[in-house]
Amino acid sequence: SNLRVLIYRNGATRDGKIFPVPESLEKLLQAVSAKFGMQAKRLFTDKGGEIDDVALIRDEDVLYASCGEGFLGMLG
């Protein structure tokens, strides 16, 4: 796919990174984990909806990566 997403750490509004969307959620979480130096386990939309399949991702989506905790929103 040629989709790209902007991903922030859960609760952050800065230091987001652009990722290509791979064919599986597991691969995306691995890429996020490596780039942010965290164990990314969950991804959320900016409205707090959890992404459990890469098929749900739209081009240029803004997502938030968590280590398993719930969505924190944009705390700053």
N, C-alpha and C positions, 0 to 999 in steps of 0.2 A: 504494500500500500504506500501511497505518497502522503499519507496523513502526517501532520505534525501536531504535537501538543506542547503547551507551556505548563511545566509542573513546578510547584512550590512545595516546600516542606509544610506539613499541616500547621496552620496557625500563622504562617509567614506571608508577608506581602512583598518581600524583596528577595533577590538572589534566585529568581526562578530560572529554570533551564529548559531549553527546547529539546524535545526528543522526537525521533521518528517513531511511528506506531508500528511495532512488530506484529507478527502473526498470533502471538499469544500474550495474555495478561502476565503470565509468569516471566516471560522474557522482558516485558516492559518493567516489571517490578525489579528484576535483576539489574537492568540498566540504571534505573533510578537509585537503587541501593548503592551501586558502584560509584555513581557520579556524586551523590550527596554524602557518602560515607555513613549510611544508615541501613537498618534492616527494614526496607519498605515492604509492608504486607497488605496495605489497603490503599485504594485511590478513591477520592471523592470529587464530585463536581463542585463548582463554587456555590451551589445551592445546598450542598451537603448530601446529595444522592451518591450512593456507593456504586462504583463501576466494577462489575464482576465479570465483564466480557469485553474484549477490545472491539467487538462489533458495535458496542454502544458509544464508542468514541467518535466524535465528529472533528473534522479538520479545524485546527486552531482552538480547540477546547482548552480551557484553563482548569487544571486538576491539582489536587492537593494530596500529597503522599503521607501516610501515617505508618508508624511501626506497629500498628494493631489497635491503637486507641481510636476513639470515635472522632468525628469531625469537629475541629475547633473553630472553623470559620477563619476570618482574616483578622487576627488579633494585633497584627503590627510587627 
